[in-house]
Amino acid sequence: MNTRDVIARTLRVRNKHEPGVFGRLATTMGELGATIGNISTIGITAQYTERDIEIQVRDTEHLQRVLDALATLHDSTVLEVRDEVLEVHRAGKIRMVSRYPVQSLTELRKVYTPGVAEVCLMIRDDPSLAHLYTGIGQTVAIVTDGTAILGLGKIGSVAGMPVMEGKAALLQQLAGCSGVPILLDTTDPDEIVQAVRSIAPGFGAIQLEDIAAPACFEIEERLRESLEMPVFHDDQQGTAAVTLAAVINACRLAGRDIQAVQIGGIGLGAAGLSVAALLHDYTGRPVLGADINPDALHRHAERGNIPSTLEEVMARSDVVIATTGVKGLIAPHMVRPGQVILALSNPDPEITPQAAQAAGAAYAADGTSVNNVLGFPGILRGALETRARRYTPSMFVAAGLAIAEMAGDGDLVPSPLDRRAHLAVTLAVARAAVEAGVARVVPDTEMLAATFFGR
């Protein structure tokens, strides 16, 4: 969901032990438009039950209306209102910790001086040893200029830090890599490129994050050309890999052959343009693409795809992928029977799955299922394990295929917290790097699989 439109709170509520009391409480919240999430029982006595109830509301005014209504219930009392999101973020979600405790002078001499000098000289004589004897080979720079943070837009890099910390936390939990947020106080592409080049020696890979189009295209391209290391923009290639998986499985669920369908994209920003490019790479067939920006249509054509209009995409495409951010852009009468519709804008899709299916779509989904966290941990770990010189389209295709294969029979994609899926992506990306000839190291995949969760 878009953080502009939803806030979450936890209410600790005491209810009397009488039939219908909790039902009235829940009904009151529901009638006011509050969404109830997890409910946890905290304590039970002979007279009362205390529960923690998670709710989502639109804003603080909406929350107050809910609380005022609950205050009128004589058999329920709100004891506390907690913002657990802020509690999770207090003091940040990540920190750097030592892998080896230093509890004696002997350990100090090994970790620091004088023992460290020998390691420094070894790396001076053979820089490749830095990947063995330092954390560089498992560390990713997560770089943002704060111009396209989630659905919030240009709010600045410092305001985007909670997102960068979240990426780093997930990267560690799901793929065992260290992510370091890099906040840039500039939006100038030249300065961004120079800054990343300057810090690159301390990292094994660069993940560009939440940088707005069109600058993101230039920045990523220039860094890929000038750095001999993996560089990718999660809003582009990460989104594209996960969307490829969604398209493959949506076609499977709709009984369509992805290699035989016409695919169309509506919206050719950072995500839409890259999704179309990767689908073209995978199928070998040009993708129709619509956008109100002529420059976006030009970039789409440069990638071998076909500039179109919204009406043409809807009329000619068997599979439609929308990433415009425009609520309700696709009217039900535009949907053709048998189409696959993936309206991926959050929080409000271009058309709801229910409306699309009622209009005749064979399969429809929105953006709640297509989460980048399914892709970037394994995409990064696979590149780091091979010390890849760069990413290739085949590595992102491999990631998408691995994600698709890990989905259950009736599912579009697997759970983003399924660590087996992240291992599958890691192994697939590593194999693709070797096959593409960009790997410096051929990893022992059996050993990698065996140690994946313990790194």
Secondary structure, 3 states (H helix, E strand, C coil): CCCCCCEEEEEEEEEECCCCHHHHHHHHHHHCCCEEEEEEEEEECCCEEEEEEEEEECCHHHHHHHHHHHCCCCCEEEEEEECHHHHHHCCCCCCCCCCCCCCCHHHHHHHCCCHHHHHHHHHHHCHHHHHHHCCHHHEEEEEECCCCECCCECCCCCCCHHHHHHHHHHHHHHHCCEEEEEECCCCCHHHHHHHHHHHHHHCCEEEECCCCCCHHHHHHHHHHHHCCCCEEEHHHHHHHHHHHHHHHHHHHHHCCCCCCCCEEEECCCHHHHHHHHHHHHHHCCCCEEECCCHHHHHHHHHCCCEEECHHHHHHHCCEEEECCCCCCCCCHHHCCCCCEEEECCCCCCCCCHHHHHHCCCCEEEECCCCCHHHCHHHHHHHHHHHCCCCCCHHHHHHHHHHHHHCCCCCCCCCCCCCHHHHHHHHHHHHHHHHHHCCCCCCCCHHHHHHHHHHC
